[in-house]
């Protein structure tokens, strides 16, 4: 990019007449001062970047609408816009404070997304399917008690009433069902963990 | 108005050479090229043409 000695006023008026390269030169000329000014207030690179962008969007819109009065004060005017946007930023942050990750403490180490991701939910589905297939292999009386207890969430009292056996028998069948399931799982080295 | 006090414990001093990212500048220049203001009966309409 060639450097020019045009004053801001000349560049502004060229830009307002449609010369896009004038804007490029204006931004290049003042970006450091404006950005440093914003950063000195907000101390955050990303926020500074956003405010810098918003500042120039305002500048561009005002210039394109022809609503800017050139009085040789381009930079102070842009600085004023940036200043106002910085104030807006702090006002917004006051209403909704932002938690910043600082150094040794990371908020995401205590906050986590408990919902399963696609892979985990697939694995969970497969594990549940495997368990169901294993249960199908159990003897009928054990399977009946296990399904009532685990899937239908019935108490052993309800199970004994429904199956017509004593509570102790139902408990025994449940115990054998679990023992048998463990045996099959160990025998075939089936992994049922997510 | 509420007074705002900011911490001054930031170790990082404001470097005078701080500058925005290249992509921010590019975005602004592209935005400028895309934006056109249409005058119609003393009304101004903004159009963003990509």
gemmi code that builds the backbone of each chain (N, CA, C; Angstrom):
import gemmi

chains = {
    "A": [
        ("UNK", (0.831, -1.189, 0.000), (0.000, 0.000, 0.000), (0.881, 1.261, 0.000)),
        ("UNK", (0.585, 2.140, -0.853), (1.436, 3.337, -0.888), (0.994, 4.319, 0.198)),
        ("UNK", (1.980, 4.957, 0.791), (1.641, 5.919, 1.827), (1.413, 7.270, 1.171)),
        ("UNK", (0.459, 7.962, 1.676), (0.192, 9.260, 1.068), (0.222, 10.333, 2.145)),
        ("UNK", (0.349, 11.529, 1.720), (0.421, 12.625, 2.681), (-0.907, 13.361, 2.751)),
        ("UNK", (-1.917, 12.726, 2.186), (-3.233, 13.367, 2.229), (-3.678, 13.536, 3.673)),
        ("UNK", (-4.333, 14.625, 3.941), (-4.853, 14.804, 5.299), (-6.111, 13.965, 5.460)),
        ("UNK", (-6.504, 13.792, 6.718), (-7.725, 13.035, 6.985), (-8.905, 13.650, 6.238)),
        ("UNK", (-8.940, 14.976, 6.251), (-10.072, 15.665, 5.616), (-10.185, 15.319, 4.140)),
        ("UNK", (-9.022, 15.279, 3.460), (-9.024, 14.939, 2.031), (-9.495, 13.499, 1.839)),
        ("UNK", (-8.985, 12.619, 2.687), (-9.363, 11.209, 2.565), (-10.856, 11.007, 2.853)),
        ("UNK", (-11.338, 11.697, 3.878), (-12.759, 11.569, 4.221), (-13.621, 12.032, 3.053)),
        ("UNK", (-13.257, 13.135, 2.485), (-14.107, 13.630, 1.390), (-13.980, 12.734, 0.157)),
        ("UNK", (-12.783, 12.182, -0.057), (-12.638, 11.226, -1.175), (-13.496, 9.997, -0.926)),
        ("UNK", (-13.507, 9.528, 0.307), (-14.310, 8.340, 0.644), (-15.799, 8.619, 0.461)),
        ("UNK", (-16.202, 9.821, 0.878), (-17.621, 10.161, 0.748), (-18.018, 10.279, -0.727)),
        ("UNK", (-17.015, 10.487, -1.563), (-17.322, 10.558, -3.004), (-17.221, 9.184, -3.652)),
        ("UNK", (-16.881, 8.180, -2.856), (-16.893, 6.823, -3.399), (-15.531, 6.148, -3.516)),
        ("UNK", (-14.498, 6.801, -3.019), (-13.167, 6.206, -3.136), (-12.915, 5.275, -1.938)),
        ("UNK", (-13.088, 3.971, -2.185), (-12.975, 3.000, -1.090), (-11.556, 2.928, -0.525)),
        ("UNK", (-10.567, 3.186, -1.370), (-9.197, 3.062, -0.881), (-8.872, 4.129, 0.180)),
        ("UNK", (-9.634, 5.217, 0.148), (-9.416, 6.263, 1.152), (-9.734, 5.742, 2.545)),
        ("UNK", (-10.773, 4.909, 2.611), (-11.139, 4.340, 3.914), (-10.019, 3.430, 4.420)),
        ("UNK", (-9.500, 2.639, 3.503), (-8.402, 1.736, 3.850), (-7.249, 2.535, 4.461)),
        ("UNK", (-6.974, 3.656, 3.848), (-5.869, 4.476, 4.335), (-6.187, 5.100, 5.698)),
        ("UNK", (-7.422, 5.525, 5.843), (-7.815, 6.116, 7.129), (-7.698, 5.084, 8.259)),
        ("UNK", (-8.186, 3.868, 7.966), (-8.132, 2.821, 8.992), (-6.678, 2.492, 9.315)),
        ("UNK", (-5.890, 2.302, 8.274), (-4.479, 1.957, 8.492), (-3.779, 3.043, 9.310)),
        ("UNK", (-4.121, 4.272, 9.014), (-3.463, 5.390, 9.675), (-3.786, 5.438, 11.173)),
        ("UNK", (-5.046, 5.141, 11.505), (-5.470, 5.375, 12.888), (-5.746, 4.117, 13.700)),
        ("UNK", (-5.612, 2.930, 13.067), (-6.062, 1.721, 13.760), (-5.352, 1.498, 15.099)),
        ("UNK", (-4.045, 1.772, 15.127), (-3.299, 1.515, 16.367), (-3.774, 2.380, 17.522)),
        ("UNK", (-3.945, 3.645, 17.222), (-4.352, 4.564, 18.301), (-5.732, 4.205, 18.824)),
        ("UNK", (-6.640, 3.938, 17.876), (-8.018, 3.660, 18.289), (-8.085, 2.328, 19.046)),
        ("UNK", (-7.402, 1.340, 18.489), (-7.442, 0.017, 19.122), (-6.791, 0.061, 20.511)),
        ("UNK", (-5.655, 0.735, 20.624), (-4.972, 0.837, 21.921), (-5.843, 1.561, 22.936)),
        ("UNK", (-6.528, 2.594, 22.438), (-7.421, 3.337, 23.329), (-8.512, 2.414, 23.883)),
        ("UNK", (-9.119, 1.628, 22.976), (-10.190, 0.723, 23.411), (-9.619, -0.321, 24.379)),
        ("UNK", (-8.469, -0.871, 24.007), (-7.875, -1.931, 24.840), (-7.503, -1.393, 26.221)),
        ("UNK", (-7.076, -0.135, 26.273), (-6.681, 0.438, 27.568), (-7.875, 0.550, 28.508)),
        ("UNK", (-9.074, 0.517, 27.931), (-10.278, 0.603, 28.765), (-10.842, -0.772, 29.099)),
        ("UNK", (-10.824, -1.686, 28.150), (-11.523, -2.965, 28.384), (-10.579, -4.119, 28.736)),
        ("UNK", (-9.323, -4.004, 28.413), (-8.329, -5.049, 28.726), (-8.744, -6.432, 28.234)),
        ("UNK", (-9.299, -6.489, 27.080), (-9.670, -7.790, 26.518), (-9.540, -7.680, 25.008)),
        ("UNK", (-8.722, -8.559, 24.448), (-8.455, -8.460, 23.008), (-9.724, -8.648, 22.175)),
        ("UNK", (-10.524, -9.652, 22.551), (-11.717, -9.936, 21.742), (-12.744, -8.810, 21.813)),
        ("UNK", (-12.945, -8.305, 23.034), (-13.907, -7.209, 23.189), (-13.398, -5.973, 22.445)),
        ("UNK", (-12.084, -5.724, 22.546), (-11.510, -4.580, 21.835), (-11.748, -4.702, 20.334)),
        ("UNK", (-11.561, -5.916, 19.866), (-11.763, -6.193, 18.443), (-13.210, -5.860, 18.034)),
        ("UNK", (-14.150, -6.308, 18.857), (-15.574, -6.060, 18.587), (-15.886, -4.566, 18.598)),
        ("UNK", (-15.370, -3.879, 19.616), (-15.681, -2.448, 19.725), (-15.029, -1.677, 18.574)),
        ("UNK", (-13.823, -2.085, 18.212), (-13.142, -1.446, 17.082), (-13.984, -1.604, 15.809)),
        ("UNK", (-14.473, -2.823, 15.625), (-15.294, -3.087, 14.437), (-16.579, -2.254, 14.456)),
        ("UNK", (-17.252, -2.238, 15.601), (-18.497, -1.469, 15.708), (-18.252, 0.023, 15.495)),
        ("UNK", (-17.109, 0.478, 15.993), (-16.777, 1.892, 15.820), (-16.718, 2.234, 14.338)),
        ("UNK", (-15.981, 1.414, 13.588), (-15.831, 1.737, 12.168), (-17.091, 1.473, 11.363)),
        ("UNK", (-17.916, 0.556, 11.853), (-19.199, 0.371, 11.161), (-20.015, 1.665, 11.282)),
        ("UNK", (-19.978, 2.259, 12.472), (-20.674, 3.546, 12.656), (-20.070, 4.624, 11.763)),
        ("UNK", (-18.743, 4.639, 11.723), (-18.061, 5.644, 10.900), (-18.480, 5.478, 9.441)),
        ("UNK", (-18.424, 4.239, 8.960), (-18.749, 3.970, 7.553), (-20.184, 4.388, 7.242)),
        ("UNK", (-21.107, 4.016, 8.136), (-22.509, 4.333, 7.877), (-22.740, 5.846, 7.879)),
        ("UNK", (-22.109, 6.516, 8.831), (-22.299, 7.972, 8.891), (-21.724, 8.641, 7.648)),
        ("UNK", (-20.535, 8.207, 7.261), (-19.914, 8.833, 6.083), (-20.724, 8.542, 4.824)),
        ("UNK", (-21.181, 7.279, 4.692), (-21.933, 6.928, 3.472), (-23.265, 7.651, 3.391)),
        ("UNK", (-23.822, 7.954, 4.540), (-25.091, 8.684, 4.534), (-24.858, 10.178, 4.322)),
        ("UNK", (-23.615, 10.562, 4.308), (-23.293, 11.986, 4.118), (-23.634, 12.814, 5.333)),
        ("UNK", (-23.689, 12.147, 6.496), (-24.122, 12.862, 7.692), (-22.941, 13.372, 8.507)),
        ("UNK", (-21.756, 13.372, 7.915), (-20.566, 13.811, 8.655), (-20.139, 15.187, 8.187)),
        ("UNK", (-19.904, 16.023, 9.172), (-19.441, 17.374, 8.865), (-17.948, 17.452, 9.086)),
        ("UNK", (-17.226, 17.582, 8.025), (-15.776, 17.617, 8.175), (-15.340, 18.957, 8.752)),
        ("UNK", (-14.744, 18.851, 9.937), (-14.200, 20.079, 10.544), (-12.752, 19.836, 10.930)),
        ("UNK", (-12.146, 18.925, 10.209), (-10.751, 18.618, 10.508), (-10.574, 17.832, 11.791)),
        ("UNK", (-11.653, 17.159, 12.197), (-11.565, 16.455, 13.476), (-11.954, 14.990, 13.314)),
        ("UNK", (-11.427, 14.365, 12.296), (-11.820, 12.980, 12.050), (-11.447, 12.074, 13.227)),
        ("UNK", (-10.173, 12.111, 13.631), (-9.729, 11.214, 14.699), (-10.459, 11.460, 16.024)),
        ("UNK", (-10.587, 12.693, 16.487), (-11.343, 12.900, 17.725), (-12.779, 12.382, 17.628)),
        ("UNK", (-13.350, 12.533, 16.440), (-14.726, 12.057, 16.241), (-14.784, 10.536, 16.376)),
        ("UNK", (-13.848, 9.841, 15.725), (-13.824, 8.372, 15.809), (-13.547, 7.938, 17.257)),
        ("UNK", (-12.640, 8.644, 17.923), (-12.324, 8.318, 19.313), (-13.569, 8.474, 20.196)),
        ("UNK", (-14.360, 9.496, 19.902), (-15.580, 9.730, 20.681), (-16.559, 8.571, 20.487)),
        ("UNK", (-16.678, 8.113, 19.236), (-17.561, 6.965, 18.963), (-17.058, 5.759, 19.747)),
        ("UNK", (-15.743, 5.503, 19.681), (-15.166, 4.353, 20.382), (-15.416, 4.482, 21.880)),
        ("UNK", (-15.229, 5.686, 22.394), (-15.438, 5.938, 23.826), (-16.878, 5.614, 24.222)),
        ("UNK", (-17.826, 6.084, 23.407), (-19.233, 5.816, 23.707), (-19.531, 4.319, 23.665)),
        ("UNK", (-18.920, 3.631, 22.707), (-19.159, 2.186, 22.613), (-18.536, 1.441, 23.802)),
        ("UNK", (-17.410, 1.953, 24.285), (-16.799, 1.345, 25.469), (-17.746, 1.502, 26.663)),
        ("UNK", (-18.331, 2.688, 26.781), (-19.287, 2.917, 27.878), (-20.485, 1.972, 27.726)),
        ("UNK", (-20.983, 1.853, 26.496), (-22.099, 0.927, 26.249), (-21.728, -0.476, 26.692)),
        ("UNK", (-20.490, -0.857, 26.381), (-20.029, -2.202, 26.720), (-20.065, -2.411, 28.230)),
        ("UNK", (-19.581, -1.409, 28.993), (-19.577, -1.575, 30.449), (-20.988, -1.554, 31.019)),
        ("UNK", (-21.851, -0.756, 30.423), (-23.246, -0.744, 30.883), (-23.877, -2.109, 30.691)),
        ("UNK", (-23.649, -2.669, 29.518), (-24.216, -3.987, 29.194), (-23.644, -5.030, 30.148)),
        ("UNK", (-22.356, -4.930, 30.407), (-21.703, -5.894, 31.291), (-22.181, -5.768, 32.729)),
        ("UNK", (-22.567, -4.557, 33.117), (-23.101, -4.368, 34.461), (-24.400, -5.117, 34.643)),
        ("UNK", (-25.197, -5.084, 33.569), (-26.477, -5.789, 33.642), (-26.254, -7.287, 33.605)),
        ("UNK", (-25.300, -7.705, 32.813), (-25.066, -9.139, 32.672), (-23.563, -9.392, 32.789)),
        ("UNK", (-23.057, -9.482, 34.022), (-21.608, -9.618, 34.187), (-21.087, -10.865, 33.495)),
        ("UNK", (-19.934, -10.687, 32.926), (-19.331, -11.800, 32.186), (-18.279, -12.446, 33.088)),
        ("UNK", (-18.316, -13.745, 33.156), (-17.297, -14.418, 33.955), (-16.072, -14.630, 33.097)),
        ("UNK", (-14.962, -14.134, 33.604), (-13.741, -14.300, 32.815), (-12.902, -15.431, 33.364)),
        ("UNK", (-12.390, -16.222, 32.478), (-11.461, -17.259, 32.883), (-10.119, -16.610, 33.133)),
        ("UNK", (-9.663, -16.706, 34.366), (-8.369, -16.081, 34.606), (-7.367, -17.133, 35.073)),
        ("UNK", (-6.347, -17.252, 34.320), (-5.183, -18.060, 34.686), (-5.457, -19.468, 35.152)),
        ("UNK", (-5.275, -19.688, 36.469), (-5.268, -21.063, 36.972), (-6.662, -21.650, 37.173)),
        ("UNK", (-7.682, -20.831, 37.180), (-9.017, -21.384, 37.407), (-9.841, -21.320, 36.125)),
        ("UNK", (-10.314, -22.454, 35.754), (-11.137, -22.500, 34.552), (-12.553, -22.896, 34.944)),
        ("UNK", (-13.497, -22.040, 34.596), (-14.884, -22.277, 34.988), (-15.406, -23.595, 34.412)),
        ("UNK", (-14.869, -23.981, 33.249), (-15.378, -25.203, 32.623), (-14.891, -26.471, 33.321)),
        ("UNK", (-13.980, -26.304, 34.311), (-13.580, -27.494, 35.058), (-14.639, -27.853, 36.094)),
        ("UNK", (-15.484, -26.862, 36.449), (-16.560, -27.184, 37.392), (-17.924, -27.233, 36.718)),
        ("UNK", (-18.026, -26.582, 35.594), (-19.279, -26.645, 34.839), (-19.098, -27.637, 33.716)),
        ("UNK", (-20.057, -28.505, 33.576), (-19.931, -29.384, 32.415), (-21.295, -29.616, 31.805)),
        ("UNK", (-21.269, -29.994, 30.590), (-22.498, -30.281, 29.881), (-22.848, -31.737, 30.167)),
        ("UNK", (-23.917, -31.909, 30.944), (-24.202, -33.279, 31.379), (-24.880, -34.103, 30.283)),
        ("UNK", (-25.423, -33.429, 29.277), (-26.084, -34.206, 28.229), (-25.042, -34.959, 27.405)),
        ("UNK", (-25.442, -36.116, 26.933), (-24.484, -36.954, 26.215), (-24.261, -36.433, 24.811)),
        ("UNK", (-23.071, -36.572, 24.345), (-22.837, -36.199, 22.955), (-23.269, -37.350, 22.042)),
        ("UNK", (-23.173, -37.147, 20.752), (-23.700, -38.132, 19.797), (-23.065, -39.497, 20.008)),
        ("UNK", (-21.742, -39.510, 20.193), (-21.041, -40.783, 20.339), (-21.489, -41.502, 21.604)),
        ("UNK", (-21.533, -40.736, 22.712), (-21.892, -41.360, 23.988), (-23.325, -41.862, 23.983)),
        ("UNK", (-24.221, -41.098, 23.325), (-25.608, -41.562, 23.340), (-25.757, -42.811, 22.476)),
        ("UNK", (-24.931, -42.934, 21.425), (-24.961, -44.167, 20.613), (-24.471, -45.339, 21.440)),
        ("UNK", (-23.370, -45.119, 22.176), (-22.818, -46.195, 22.998), (-23.834, -46.610, 24.063)),
        ("UNK", (-24.475, -45.598, 24.640), (-25.473, -45.893, 25.677), (-26.590, -46.767, 25.094)),
        ("UNK", (-27.035, -46.404, 23.886), (-28.073, -47.182, 23.219), (-27.636, -48.615, 22.983)),
        ("UNK", (-26.382, -48.766, 22.550), (-25.871, -50.120, 22.277), (-25.764, -50.942, 23.552)),
        ("UNK", (-25.281, -50.302, 24.621), (-25.153, -51.008, 25.899), (-26.527, -51.465, 26.372)),
        ("UNK", (-27.506, -50.572, 26.268), (-28.857, -50.931, 26.714), (-29.427, -52.079, 25.887)),
        ("UNK", (-29.114, -52.068, 24.604), (-29.558, -53.163, 23.734), (-28.936, -54.479, 24.135)),
        ("UNK", (-27.615, -54.428, 24.408), (-26.909, -55.640, 24.813), (-27.499, -56.205, 26.098)),
        ("UNK", (-27.762, -55.310, 27.052), (-28.324, -55.763, 28.331), (-29.680, -56.429, 28.093)),
        ("UNK", (-30.477, -55.811, 27.230), (-31.799, -56.382, 26.940), (-31.683, -57.783, 26.339)),
        ("UNK", (-30.708, -57.936, 25.437), (-30.523, -59.255, 24.806), (-30.058, -60.287, 25.814)),
        ("UNK", (-29.213, -59.856, 26.755), (-28.754, -60.774, 27.801), (-29.918, -61.202, 28.699)),
        ("UNK", (-30.771, -60.242, 28.999), (-31.918, -60.547, 29.865), (-32.824, -61.579, 29.196)),
        ("UNK", (-32.935, -61.458, 27.867), (-33.770, -62.410, 27.111), (-33.286, -63.848, 27.292)),
        ("UNK", (-31.998, -63.991, 27.559), (-31.415, -65.331, 27.697), (-31.690, -65.963, 29.064)),
        ("UNK", (-32.169, -65.162, 30.015), (-32.388, -65.691, 31.369), (-33.573, -66.643, 31.405)),
        ("UNK", (-33.579, -67.541, 32.397), (-34.778, -68.378, 32.579), (-36.007, -67.500, 32.833)),
        ("UNK", (-37.167, -67.987, 32.373), (-38.376, -67.171, 32.374), (-38.705, -66.558, 33.743)),
        ("UNK", (-38.618, -67.374, 34.831), (-39.014, -66.847, 36.146), (-38.083, -65.726, 36.620)),
        ("UNK", (-36.793, -65.888, 36.334), (-35.834, -64.836, 36.730), (-36.030, -63.576, 35.900)),
        ("UNK", (-36.232, -63.797, 34.606), (-36.416, -62.660, 33.695), (-37.638, -61.838, 34.120)),
        ("UNK", (-38.709, -62.526, 34.456), (-39.954, -61.867, 34.850), (-39.719, -60.930, 36.047)),
        ("UNK", (-39.046, -61.471, 37.074), (-38.799, -60.666, 38.281), (-37.885, -59.479, 37.957)),
        ("UNK", (-36.823, -59.739, 37.201), (-35.870, -58.672, 36.879), (-36.521, -57.537, 36.085)),
        ("UNK", (-37.348, -57.929, 35.103), (-38.015, -56.904, 34.277), (-38.971, -56.073, 35.122)),
        ("UNK", (-39.717, -56.771, 35.995), (-40.660, -56.025, 36.844), (-39.924, -55.069, 37.774)),
        ("UNK", (-38.817, -55.542, 38.308), (-38.073, -54.716, 39.282), (-37.343, -53.553, 38.588)),
        ("UNK", (-36.605, -53.858, 37.541), (-35.732, -52.856, 36.940), (-36.429, -51.974, 35.908)),
        ("UNK", (-37.277, -52.577, 35.100), (-37.878, -51.784, 34.016), (-39.232, -51.200, 34.420)),
        ("UNK", (-39.972, -51.972, 35.241), (-41.298, -51.454, 35.624), (-41.265, -50.817, 37.007)),
        ("UNK", (-40.106, -50.854, 37.645), (-39.905, -50.177, 38.917), (-40.886, -50.627, 40.007)),
        ("UNK", (-41.212, -51.925, 39.976), (-42.169, -52.426, 40.976), (-41.413, -52.865, 42.233)),
        ("UNK", (-42.116, -52.811, 43.384), (-41.481, -53.283, 44.622), (-41.573, -54.807, 44.658)),
        ("UNK", (-40.744, -55.424, 45.533), (-40.795, -56.896, 45.607), (-42.146, -57.378, 46.130)),
        ("UNK", (-42.784, -56.503, 46.915), (-44.127, -56.874, 47.419), (-45.100, -56.974, 46.231)),
        ("UNK", (-45.050, -55.957, 45.369), (-45.940, -55.961, 44.189), (-45.614, -57.140, 43.277)),
        ("UNK", (-44.298, -57.410, 43.130), (-43.881, -58.513, 42.259), (-44.416, -59.841, 42.812)),
        ("UNK", (-44.281, -59.987, 44.133), (-44.749, -61.261, 44.722), (-46.253, -61.415, 44.554)),
        ("UNK", (-46.973, -60.283, 44.668), (-48.429, -60.348, 44.487), (-48.781, -60.713, 43.049)),
        ("UNK", (-48.078, -60.114, 42.117), (-48.418, -60.342, 40.709), (-48.015, -61.732, 40.208)),
        ("UNK", (-46.860, -62.218, 40.711), (-46.393, -63.521, 40.214), (-46.897, -64.681, 41.057)),
        ("UNK", (-47.495, -64.363, 42.213), (-48.041, -65.417, 43.064), (-46.981, -66.221, 43.803)),
        ("UNK", (-45.829, -65.623, 44.016), (-44.796, -66.297, 44.828), (-44.497, -65.437, 46.048)),
        ("UNK", (-43.789, -65.986, 47.007), (-43.477, -65.190, 48.194), (-42.416, -64.124, 47.872)),
        ("UNK", (-42.335, -63.155, 48.767), (-41.339, -62.090, 48.559), (-39.937, -62.695, 48.525)),
        ("UNK", (-39.683, -63.663, 49.416), (-38.359, -64.278, 49.456), (-38.003, -64.978, 48.145)),
        ("UNK", (-38.999, -65.635, 47.575), (-38.744, -66.311, 46.289), (-38.403, -65.260, 45.212)),
        ("UNK", (-39.187, -64.164, 45.238), (-38.935, -63.102, 44.247), (-37.530, -62.537, 44.431)),
        ("UNK", (-37.146, -62.321, 45.699), (-35.795, -61.806, 45.979), (-34.741, -62.796, 45.486)),
        ("UNK", (-34.991, -64.067, 45.732), (-34.049, -65.103, 45.297), (-33.910, -65.137, 43.794)),
        ("UNK", (-35.052, -65.002, 43.089), (-35.004, -65.023, 41.620), (-34.229, -63.817, 41.078)),
        ("UNK", (-34.440, -62.691, 41.732), (-33.720, -61.489, 41.323), (-32.225, -61.706, 41.508)),
        ("UNK", (-31.873, -62.304, 42.656), (-30.458, -62.530, 42.949), (-29.849, -63.453, 41.900)),
        ("UNK", (-30.560, -64.544, 41.603), (-30.031, -65.493, 40.609), (-29.958, -64.855, 39.211)),
        ("UNK", (-30.953, -64.004, 38.944), (-30.946, -63.321, 37.631), (-29.667, -62.509, 37.478)),
        ("UNK", (-29.330, -61.758, 38.553), (-28.127, -60.916, 38.489), (-26.864, -61.771, 38.411)),
        ("UNK", (-26.850, -62.861, 39.216), (-25.675, -63.749, 39.177), (-25.494, -64.322, 37.774)),
        ("UNK", (-26.592, -64.767, 37.197), (-26.519, -65.355, 35.849), (-26.066, -64.329, 34.816)),
        ("UNK", (-26.607, -63.108, 34.951), (-26.189, -62.055, 34.006), (-24.684, -61.818, 34.112)),
        ("UNK", (-24.188, -61.703, 35.357), (-22.748, -61.476, 35.569), (-21.928, -62.599, 34.963)),
        ("UNK", (-22.421, -63.814, 35.155), (-21.694, -64.983, 34.622), (-21.545, -64.878, 33.109)),
        ("UNK", (-22.675, -64.614, 32.464), (-22.645, -64.521, 30.988), (-21.710, -63.395, 30.546)),
        ("UNK", (-21.812, -62.267, 31.239), (-20.986, -61.106, 30.876), (-19.508, -61.439, 31.024)),
        ("UNK", (-19.156, -62.076, 32.138), (-17.746, -62.435, 32.352), (-17.277, -63.481, 31.362)),
        ("UNK", (-18.136, -64.462, 31.122), (-17.765, -65.560, 30.232), (-17.457, -65.060, 28.824)),
        ("UNK", (-18.260, -64.119, 28.370), (-18.093, -63.646, 26.991), (-17.321, -62.329, 26.900)),
        ("UNK", (-16.794, -61.924, 28.045), (-16.028, -60.667, 28.065), (-16.795, -59.489, 27.481)),
        ("UNK", (-18.028, -59.403, 27.864), (-18.847, -58.316, 27.300), (-18.578, -57.027, 28.100)),
        ("UNK", (-18.329, -55.965, 27.375), (-18.069, -54.691, 28.066), (-19.334, -53.843, 28.031)),
        ("UNK", (-19.831, -53.555, 29.215), (-21.074, -52.783, 29.282), (-20.848, -51.463, 30.006)),
        ("UNK", (-19.878, -50.742, 29.524), (-19.655, -49.425, 30.141), (-19.683, -48.365, 29.057)),
        ("UNK", (-20.049, -47.184, 29.486), (-20.132, -46.097, 28.524), (-18.807, -45.353, 28.508)),
    ],
    "B": [
        ("UNK", (-24.677, 9.280, 37.998), (-24.385, 7.993, 37.368), (-23.454, 7.173, 38.246)),
        ("UNK", (-23.647, 5.879, 38.183), (-22.809, 4.993, 38.977), (-21.339, 5.131, 38.583)),
        ("UNK", (-20.480, 5.178, 39.596), (-19.066, 5.277, 39.273), (-18.508, 3.900, 39.011)),
        ("UNK", (-17.628, 3.845, 38.076), (-17.040, 2.546, 37.771), (-15.580, 2.541, 38.186)),
        ("UNK", (-15.234, 1.554, 38.904), (-13.839, 1.422, 39.315), (-13.279, 0.198, 38.612)),
        ("UNK", (-12.191, 0.361, 37.992), (-11.629, -0.816, 37.335), (-10.342, -1.217, 38.023)),
        ("UNK", (-10.101, -2.497, 38.014), (-8.877, -3.000, 38.629), (-7.676, -2.530, 37.832)),
        ("UNK", (-6.647, -2.184, 38.537), (-5.441, -1.749, 37.832), (-4.329, -2.775, 37.994)),
        ("UNK", (-4.758, -3.961, 38.411), (-3.748, -4.977, 38.690), (-3.282, -5.703, 37.424)),
        ("UNK", (-3.820, -5.272, 36.294), (-3.407, -5.934, 35.062), (-1.907, -5.772, 34.854)),
        ("UNK", (-1.270, -6.899, 34.749), (0.177, -6.841, 34.614), (0.571, -6.362, 33.221)),
        ("UNK", (-0.299, -6.730, 32.307), (0.008, -6.413, 30.923), (-0.209, -4.921, 30.669)),
        ("UNK", (0.836, -4.209, 30.427), (0.672, -2.784, 30.154), (0.174, -2.606, 28.735)),
        ("UNK", (-0.533, -1.527, 28.552), (-1.076, -1.321, 27.219), (0.059, -0.991, 26.259)),
        ("UNK", (0.183, -1.874, 25.361), (1.242, -1.713, 24.382), (0.780, -0.737, 23.305)),
        ("UNK", (1.582, 0.217, 23.021), (1.186, 1.223, 22.031), (1.069, 0.618, 20.639)),
        ("UNK", (1.683, -0.546, 20.474), (1.670, -1.122, 19.137), (0.519, -2.095, 18.919)),
        ("UNK", (-0.433, -2.098, 19.838), (-1.581, -2.985, 19.667), (-2.358, -2.591, 18.415)),
        ("UNK", (-2.745, -3.604, 17.674), (-3.516, -3.293, 16.475), (-4.569, -4.361, 16.273)),
        ("UNK", (-5.664, -3.997, 15.639), (-6.710, -4.997, 15.402), (-6.241, -6.050, 14.399)),
        ("UNK", (-6.951, -7.167, 14.410), (-6.580, -8.254, 13.489), (-6.811, -7.846, 12.037)),
        ("UNK", (-6.043, -8.478, 11.193), (-6.158, -8.210, 9.755), (-7.574, -8.516, 9.259)),
        ("UNK", (-8.171, -9.591, 9.813), (-9.500, -9.981, 9.321), (-10.564, -8.951, 9.709)),
        ("UNK", (-10.353, -8.271, 10.834), (-11.307, -7.227, 11.228), (-11.262, -6.084, 10.221)),
        ("UNK", (-10.036, -5.710, 9.851), (-9.869, -4.637, 8.867), (-10.508, -5.055, 7.533)),
        ("UNK", (-10.244, -6.303, 7.150), (-10.785, -6.773, 5.873), (-12.310, -6.759, 5.899)),
        ("UNK", (-12.853, -7.187, 7.049), (-14.310, -7.176, 7.180), (-14.857, -5.768, 6.989)),
        ("UNK", (-14.190, -4.800, 7.623), (-14.668, -3.416, 7.535), (-14.607, -2.899, 6.105)),
        ("UNK", (-13.519, -3.224, 5.422), (-13.387, -2.754, 4.037), (-14.436, -3.413, 3.146)),
        ("UNK", (-14.672, -4.707, 3.384), (-15.708, -5.397, 2.594), (-17.090, -4.848, 2.916)),
        ("UNK", (-17.305, -4.579, 4.196), (-18.595, -4.020, 4.613), (-18.823, -2.687, 3.909)),
        ("UNK", (-17.761, -1.894, 3.894), (-17.866, -0.576, 3.263), (-18.202, -0.697, 1.778)),
        ("UNK", (-17.545, -1.688, 1.137), (-17.813, -1.856, -0.307), (-19.235, -2.331, -0.547)),
        ("UNK", (-19.739, -3.154, 0.382), (-21.068, -3.740, 0.171), (-22.191, -2.757, 0.498)),
        ("UNK", (-21.883, -1.806, 1.364), (-22.944, -0.901, 1.816), (-23.177, 0.228, 0.820)),
        ("UNK", (-24.427, 0.362, 0.458), (-24.716, 1.551, -0.346), (-25.952, 2.229, 0.209)),
        ("UNK", (-25.907, 3.532, 0.192), (-27.018, 4.298, 0.747), (-27.802, 4.901, -0.414)),
        ("UNK", (-29.086, 4.619, -0.388), (-29.921, 5.084, -1.495), (-30.779, 6.262, -1.014)),
        ("UNK", (-30.681, 7.332, -1.720), (-31.483, 8.516, -1.375), (-32.813, 8.460, -2.099)),
        ("UNK", (-33.879, 8.646, -1.365), (-35.171, 8.660, -2.033), (-36.068, 9.655, -1.304)),
        ("UNK", (-36.435, 10.706, -1.966), (-37.297, 11.742, -1.374), (-36.874, 12.123, 0.041)),
        ("UNK", (-35.675, 12.521, 0.187), (-35.112, 12.926, 1.477), (-34.991, 11.767, 2.462)),
        ("UNK", (-35.333, 10.578, 2.042), (-35.163, 9.414, 2.921), (-33.900, 8.694, 2.491)),
        ("UNK", (-33.234, 8.121, 3.449), (-32.020, 7.381, 3.108), (-32.223, 5.907, 3.446)),
        ("UNK", (-31.968, 5.065, 2.485), (-32.079, 3.624, 2.702), (-30.701, 3.002, 2.578)),
        ("UNK", (-30.435, 2.096, 3.498), (-29.150, 1.408, 3.426), (-29.348, 0.049, 2.773)),
        ("UNK", (-28.490, -0.275, 1.850), (-28.586, -1.590, 1.221), (-27.233, -2.280, 1.326)),
        ("UNK", (-27.263, -3.499, 1.811), (-26.012, -4.269, 1.890), (-25.997, -5.264, 0.740)),
        ("UNK", (-25.153, -5.029, -0.210), (-25.112, -5.916, -1.374), (-23.854, -6.764, -1.295)),
        ("UNK", (-24.049, -8.032, -1.362), (-22.869, -8.896, -1.300), (-22.378, -9.258, -2.685)),
    ],
}
model = gemmi.Model(1)
for chain_id, residues in chains.items():
    chain = gemmi.Chain(chain_id)
    for i, (resn, *xyz) in enumerate(residues, 1):
        res = gemmi.Residue()
        res.name, res.seqid = resn, gemmi.SeqId(i, " ")
        for name, pos in zip(("N", "CA", "C"), xyz):
            atom = gemmi.Atom()
            atom.name, atom.element = name, gemmi.Element(name[0])
            atom.pos, atom.b_iso = gemmi.Position(*pos), 0.0
            res.add_atom(atom)
        chain.add_residue(res)
    model.add_chain(chain)
structure = gemmi.Structure()
structure.add_model(model)
structure.setup_entities()
